C-alpha cells in the first residue's frame, strides 16, 4: 500500500496581497496572488479568510505552511490576518506549520545567501511553469510576485522537512 502524498497549502499573508501555492506531493497544482483591495476594514480580514477557506475546500490540503512574520515587519493588522488564517485552517483539520525566511534559506539555498532574487530563481528552477512570473517580476519596480514565490517556498520546505 502506497502512502498518499501530502497536500500542502503555502500562504504568505499580507494586508494588501495574499500569496498562495498548492503542492500535491512534489507537484505544484496551483499558485497565485489574491488582491485584498481597499482601505483597511474588518471586511478585508473576512475576504482573506474567505480566499483561504475556498482554496482549502477546493484542494483539501493536509497542511498549512504559513510564513512566520518577522518581528520588525509585522503590524497589528498583519498579525490578525495571519492568526485568522491559522484559525480557519485548524478548524478545517489542517496541521499548521510556520517557517521564517531564515528557515526557508537553510532548506532551499545550499551554501548561499538567500535574497529575493535567489529565492525566485531557485523556485523557478524547481518549477519551470513559474518562469513567466519571473519575467514579469524582473520588470517590476516593486516586487509583486515575490509573495507567490515565497508561498511556493513555504510549501516546498514543509514537504521536505515537516515538523511532525
N, C-alpha and C positions, 0 to 999 in steps of 0.2 A: 504494500500500500504506500503510495507516494503522498508526502505531505503537501497540502495546498500552499502555494506561495503567499507570503504576506501581502496584504493590500494596504498601502500607506498613503495617507494624505499629508503632504508637506504644506505648511502655511507660514507665510511671512506676513504678520499682521501689520496694519497701518491704520491711520485715521483718514487717509485720503485714497490709498490703494491697498489692495489685498492680493498678494501673490500666492498662487496655489499650484500644486502638482500632484498627480496621482500615479503611483507606481503599483503595478501588479507583478510581484517578484521584481525582476530586473527591467521589465517592460514599462516604458513611460506611456501611460494611457491618455493623459490629458494634462494640460498646463495652461496657464494664462494669468492675466491680471484683471481683477474686478475693480472698477472705479466706485468709490464712495463719494459721490458728488455732493456739493452744497456745504453750507455752514454747519458747524458742529451742533448737533441736536441729539436728543435721545433716539430719534429715528435712524441716525447713522449707525448706532450700535445694533439696532434691530435689523437694519439692512445687512450689516456684516454677518450677523448670526444667521440670517435667512440664507445668505450665499453659502456659508459653510454647511449649514444644515442640508441644503439642497444637494450640494456635492457629496456629502456623506450618504444621503438617501440614494443618490444615483449610483455610486460606486461601492457602497458597503465596505469601507475600509475597516481593518482591524486596529489600526494605529493612527494617531495624530502626532506628527512630528512638527513642533512649532518652534519658532525662533525665540531663544531666551533673550529678553530685552536687556540691552546694555544699560547699566545704572545711570550713566551720564546722558543718555539719549532718550530716556523714556519720560513720558508725561503721564499725568493722571488719566487723561483720555485714552492714551495708548494702553496703559495698564488695564483699564476697564475693558477695552476691546479684547485684549488677549485673554483676560480672565473669563469673559463671557464665552469666547470661542472654546476654551478648555472645558468650561462647564457643560456646554452643549455636547461636546464630544464625549465626555464622561457619561452624561445622561443617555447617550445613544450606544453606550457599551464599548467605546474605544479606549485602548490604553493610550495615555497621553505622555509624550516624551518631549523634553525641551533640550535644545542644543544651542550653545553660544557660537559666535563666529570663530572663536579660538578652537572649539571642538570640531567644527567643520574643517578648519585649517589642518588640524592634526590628521584627520581622516582622509582628506582629498588631495592635498598638495604635499607630495613626498619631498621632504628636504627643502622645500621652497617657502617663500614668504607669501602668504595669502594677501591678495588685494582684489579689488572688484574685477579688474581685468583678468587676472589669473583664474579666478573662480569661474567667470563666464567662459573662458576658453576651455577650462577643464570639463565643465558641464557639456559644452558643445562637442568636445572630443568624444565624450561618452554617449551623447545623444545628438547625432548629426541633424536630426529633424529640427533642432532648435537653431540651426545656423542662420535662417532668415532673421531671427530675432537678434542675433549677434550683429548682423549687418546694420540693422536699424539702430541698435544701441551705439554703434561706433559713430553715427552721425548726430546723435542726441547731445545737446549741451548738458542737460540734466539727465542722469541715468533713470530710465523708466522701467526697462525690463529686468533690472537687477533684482527686483522683488520676486519675479518669477524664477530667475536663475537660482536665487537663494532658497526658494521653496523646493525646487528640484534637489538642490544640495542637501537640504534637511531630510528629505525622503530617502536619498541615497545613503546618507550617513546612518540613518536608522536601519536601513536594510542590512548594512554591513556589520553594524555593532549595536544591535538593540539592547537597551539596558534592562532587559527582563529575561 
